[in-house]
């Protein structure tokens, strides 16, 4: 039997690095041949070389650019026609939209929209209406829709974003497919490396470190977190806030918030840091006050590292913790965020128990290989 040909379509190579790489390697070892269509850059070709998969250079802009998008659809159609792909899988809002349109026009039998979140949830007015219709168009062109979390699936059903029978769910709690809880273990981090970083960031033995890793944008609740942080630092003199992520122009933070992040002596800001696991090892508390997610991998990674998580009840976030067991839910109110941070600062034993519970939670429900096996069974072997 000839191996099935799979085409993944994504906007950026960073997405492959964070969410797809291990899954592609797993599939390549089976009866599948994987190609990735993506905006070309050095990282894309490095990943392809190390992962043993083929790439097709197709520029896919994250913003909506009608002419460039039509060119991308045309290139994708030509690519699909030439290689006769059996399965096309679209990721990210734009990558999925263009992939599903091209695959449907070329009559690919299996067209999978990997819904990593709901982009229009934090939009309003005319923009929200347009994004909602594009979401429905993407799903309408697909033969199946993978919802990465139960709350994303529930939202899609409630808002009739696609036919109910198209929904696909992986695992007991969902998954983006790339998170390996076994690889995130506090005991595997070198104590020497931890000491070096603490010295570098001026973190002393009595400091409580609260961390956030991710895009520095409004949707992530960064503005509310920074206001809350002022309240926390007024109450405690042994706290540090470690932020790791790039400022982005789309949904960019106001200048006042950026200036506070860069100038506050109690805030450690890193726009990029490759060894993310070591950063988790510095933390006592992880926080994600986001307005929308698909399934926040950072919260799962923190739990795997035995760090209690504070997050909201927003779509995606609500699936990432068990309230009062592995973490705490907060609202988007800065005073409430400060209250939850304060609770964990004053309750070290609860922090420890919730951290341990968190590791058990992710090991039980987010085993990577179980998710991959379901992915092959439910998606690739259709």
C-alpha atoms as one frame of an Amber mdcrd trajectory, in Angstrom:
protein
   0.000   0.000   0.000   1.354   3.418  -0.960   1.932   5.830   1.938  -0.695
   8.525   2.339   0.430  12.029   1.466  -0.312  14.723   4.044  -0.071  18.474
   3.540  -0.003  20.759   6.585  -0.574  24.459   5.897   0.595  27.022   8.470
   1.424  30.716   8.529   4.810  30.670  10.268   7.631  28.260  11.021   7.369
  29.199  14.715   4.039  27.390  14.769   5.677  24.218  13.421   8.400  24.477
  16.047   5.935  24.836  18.935   2.971  22.704  17.850   3.670  20.394  14.903
   7.266  19.226  14.814   7.045  16.111  16.997   3.721  15.096  15.448   5.216
  15.302  11.949   8.140  13.089  12.951   5.721  10.587  14.490   3.629  10.455
  11.301   6.684  10.183   9.065   7.628   6.994  10.898   4.260   5.494   9.984
   2.695   4.970   6.601   2.573   8.679   5.804   4.628  11.235   3.905   4.395
  14.786   5.244   4.833  18.102   3.468   4.436  21.528   5.083   3.396  24.657
   3.169   4.498  27.772   5.003   5.905  31.268   4.663   9.609  30.588   4.002
  12.353  31.511   6.447  15.545  30.004   7.844  13.772  28.266  10.717  11.410
  26.461   8.320  14.259  24.898   6.372  16.201  24.021   9.536  13.163  22.214
  10.942  12.572  20.388   7.651  16.175  19.226   7.518  16.234  17.938  11.099
  12.697  16.500  10.930  12.970  14.868   7.527   9.888  16.417   5.941   9.379
  18.339   2.714   8.476  22.008   2.557   6.700  24.185   0.035   7.290  27.923
   0.151   3.900  29.623   0.167   3.666  33.082   1.693   0.696  33.146   4.061
   0.156  36.505   5.743  -1.376  36.545   9.218  -3.458  39.599   8.331  -6.108
  39.522   5.605  -4.585  40.711   2.318  -7.033  39.833  -0.500  -4.618  39.871
  -3.454  -1.802  38.064  -1.631  -4.325  35.567  -0.256  -5.607  34.775  -3.752
  -2.029  34.211  -4.895  -1.489  31.850  -1.943  -4.663  29.871  -2.763  -3.519
  29.551  -6.364  -0.098  28.233  -5.246  -1.703  25.798  -2.822  -4.034  24.476
  -5.540  -1.080  23.949  -7.868   0.862  22.207  -5.095  -2.073  19.922  -4.223
  -2.728  19.086  -7.864   0.925  18.252  -8.545   1.466  16.069  -5.461  -2.019
  14.511  -5.256  -2.254  14.862  -1.463  -4.667  12.499   0.263  -5.119  14.744
   3.309  -4.821  18.514   3.763  -4.698  19.944   7.297  -4.954  23.677   7.957
  -3.633  25.417  11.074  -3.898  29.032  12.302  -6.852  31.150  11.124  -5.351
  32.279   7.823  -3.498  29.047   7.071  -6.663  27.054   7.644  -8.876  29.337
   5.553  -6.587  29.256   2.516  -5.854  25.540   2.912  -9.500  24.525   3.125
 -10.519  26.666   0.134  -7.693  25.297  -2.014  -8.265  21.682  -0.928 -12.002
  21.871  -1.554 -11.503  23.365  -5.016  -9.071  20.527  -5.791 -11.544  17.966
  -4.387  -9.178  16.536  -1.759 -11.133  13.794   0.002  -9.970  14.544   3.575
  -9.778  18.231   4.539  -9.126  18.923   8.223  -9.445  22.292   9.904  -7.403
  22.261  13.136  -9.268  24.845  15.223  -6.687  26.159  17.695  -8.997  28.864
  19.011 -11.687  31.362  18.035 -10.118  34.534  16.646 -13.278  36.661  16.580
 -14.061  36.191  20.297 -12.234  39.366  21.265 -13.254  41.392  18.193 -16.293
  43.659  17.958 -18.603  45.316  15.451 -18.086  44.821  11.742 -14.696  43.167
  12.234 -16.260  40.497  14.441 -18.968  39.811  11.843 -16.389  39.379   9.083
 -14.136  37.118  11.173 -17.111  35.006  12.223 -18.157  34.437   8.614 -14.587
  33.555   7.638 -14.537  31.044  10.513 -17.726  29.471   9.178 -16.352  29.473
   5.613 -13.221  27.635   6.751 -15.296  24.974   8.529 -17.729  24.703   5.630
 -14.867  23.861   3.253 -13.492  21.234   5.675 -14.638  17.627   5.964 -13.633
  17.541   9.639 -12.836  20.035  12.394 -10.476  19.219  15.265 -11.351  21.335
  18.311  -8.353  21.545  20.617 -10.401  21.800  23.811 -13.889  20.997  25.037
 -14.736  24.678  25.568 -13.707  25.480  21.984 -15.940  22.667  20.771 -18.834
  23.849  22.962 -18.426  27.400  21.656 -18.444  26.144  18.061 -21.607  24.119
  18.661 -23.405  26.968  20.455 -22.548  29.432  17.681 -23.158  26.947  14.855
 -19.720  27.434  13.363 -19.852  24.089  11.585 -22.059  21.050  11.140 -22.081
  19.052  14.381 -20.995  15.819  12.689 -17.761  17.430  11.513 -16.430  17.870
  15.068 -13.416  15.751  16.046 -12.070  15.602  19.601  -8.778  14.047  20.671
  -8.116  12.580  24.113 -10.143  13.148  27.258  -9.389  16.875  27.548  -8.265
  17.783  24.027  -4.811  18.668  22.773  -2.882  20.836  20.338  -0.872  17.683
  19.654   2.590  18.907  20.591   2.738  18.940  24.368   4.786  16.172  25.987
   4.279  16.409  29.774   7.063  13.900  30.444   9.662  16.259  28.933   8.722
  19.011  31.391  10.098  17.930  34.752  11.525  20.184  37.416  13.924  17.481
  38.606  15.579  17.331  35.171  16.754  20.946  35.317  20.338  21.512  36.420
  20.496  23.234  39.855  23.633  25.002  38.626  21.747  26.453  35.650  18.938
  27.611  37.939  21.438  29.335  40.246  23.136  31.005  37.280  19.850  32.447
  36.026  18.782  33.577  39.484  22.059  35.454  39.795  21.641  36.905  36.303
  18.115  38.151  37.058  18.915  39.212  40.653  16.459  36.728  42.148  17.380
  35.934  45.746  16.403  32.903  47.829  13.478  34.672  49.514  11.888  35.996
  46.320   8.568  34.646  45.055   8.627  34.584  41.244   5.421  34.862  39.235
   5.719  34.168  35.515   3.938  34.656  32.213   5.282  33.283  28.916   3.623
  34.152  25.623   2.751  36.932  23.198   2.752  40.390  24.743  -0.651  41.554
  23.489  -3.931  42.882  24.889  -5.785  39.584  24.379  -3.533  37.899  26.943
  -4.653  40.217  29.742  -1.212  41.821  30.097  -2.628  45.301  30.822  -4.695
  43.972  33.710  -1.742  41.946  34.993   0.540  44.995  35.079  -2.070  47.034
  36.999  -2.490  44.109  39.409   1.271  43.894  39.798   1.405  47.423  41.222
  -0.966  46.291  43.964   1.099  43.158  44.641   4.381  45.082  44.907   2.775
  47.609  47.266   2.055  44.719  49.618   5.171  42.545  49.199   8.832  43.472
  48.798  10.080  39.989  47.866   8.306  39.397  44.556   9.441  39.345  40.922
   7.397  39.134  37.737   9.104  37.234  34.917   7.657  37.987  31.481   8.954
  36.173  28.395   7.533  36.996  24.979   7.686  39.453  22.115   5.739  42.691
  21.814   3.513  42.468  18.744   2.020  45.276  16.702  -1.250  43.482  15.998
  -3.327  43.853  19.170  -0.297  45.661  20.562  -0.043  46.855  24.151  -0.381
  50.589  24.865   2.891  52.455  25.329   2.159  53.052  29.023   2.084  49.289
  29.666   5.241  48.687  27.612   7.120  51.401  29.494   6.079  49.935  32.851
   7.289  46.487  31.821  10.651  47.850  30.687  11.326  50.156  33.635   9.866
  48.448  36.724  12.749  46.981  38.755  10.544  44.121  39.989   9.747  42.991
  36.415  12.162  40.783  34.479  11.370  41.068  30.766  12.792  38.752  28.114
  11.642  39.242  24.547  13.179  35.866  23.650  14.642  32.938  25.566  15.207
  29.547  23.976  15.531  27.355  27.088  11.949  27.806  28.241  12.018  24.805
  30.601  14.731  26.465  32.678  12.575  29.578  32.993   9.709  27.495  34.393
  12.127  26.149  37.008  12.542  29.705  38.328   8.823  30.142  38.997   6.683
  29.714  42.082   3.415  30.726  40.349   2.344  30.889  36.700  -0.310  33.313
  35.483  -2.312  33.539  32.252  -5.088  36.179  32.497  -6.080  35.620  28.857
  -9.335  36.619  27.135  -9.255  33.698  24.686  -7.238  30.573  24.002  -7.566
  27.290  22.165  -5.849  25.163  24.771  -3.012  27.093  26.451   0.087  24.921
  26.235   1.995  27.228  28.574  -0.458  26.491  31.393  -0.043  22.752  30.832
   3.739  23.085  30.730   3.694  25.010  34.006   1.548  22.319  35.618   3.940
  19.629  34.390   6.724  21.572  36.126   4.688  21.456  39.373   3.812  25.150
  39.274   0.291  26.241  40.335  -1.528  28.166  37.605  -3.753  31.240  37.848
  -5.902  31.706  34.761  -9.338  32.874  33.663 -12.494  30.985  32.757 -12.077
  32.104  29.140 -12.473  29.622  26.300  -9.512  27.239  26.375  -8.200  28.453
  29.732 -11.094  26.811  31.550  -9.876  23.409  30.306  -6.272  23.899  31.440
  -6.686  23.697  35.226  -8.911  22.209  37.908  -9.985  25.056  40.169  -8.648
  24.838  43.741  -6.853  21.613  42.794  -4.170  22.494  40.217  -4.669  26.241
  40.174  -7.069  29.134  40.676  -9.460  30.945  38.371  -9.324  34.721  38.303
 -11.433  37.297  36.503 -10.104  39.998  34.175 -10.376  42.496  37.011  -6.909
  43.619  38.136  -7.909  43.579  41.817  -9.077  39.980  41.510  -5.822  39.013
  39.766  -3.854  40.633  42.590  -6.013  38.795  45.140  -5.248  35.376  43.605
  -1.518  36.119  43.372  -1.574  37.265  46.999  -3.293  34.059  48.091  -0.556
  31.898  46.616   2.209  34.123  48.001   0.776  33.758  51.519   0.004  30.026
  51.192   3.258  28.193  50.278   1.859  24.780  51.255  -1.153  25.237  48.979
   1.207  26.285  46.172   3.148  23.073  46.616   0.060  20.827  46.711  -1.549
  22.487  43.687   1.720  22.188  41.780   1.967  18.468  42.517  -1.683  17.978
  41.577  -1.045  19.831  38.335   1.682  17.441  37.273  -0.570  14.469  37.961
  -3.353  16.138  35.974  -1.322  16.659  32.802   0.379  13.253  32.980  -3.050
  11.621  33.191  -4.875  13.566  30.488  -2.295  14.900  28.031  -0.085  11.971
  27.126   1.339  12.917  23.742   1.507   9.437  22.264  -2.118   8.688  23.167
  -3.172  11.868  21.358  -1.085  10.975  18.303  -2.553   7.481  18.137  -6.057
   8.971  18.180  -4.998  11.505  15.556  -3.876   8.733  13.227  -6.994   6.664
  13.893  -9.598   9.443  13.684  -8.011  11.674  11.048  -5.332  10.053   8.940
  -6.901   6.636   8.508 -10.279   7.927   7.361
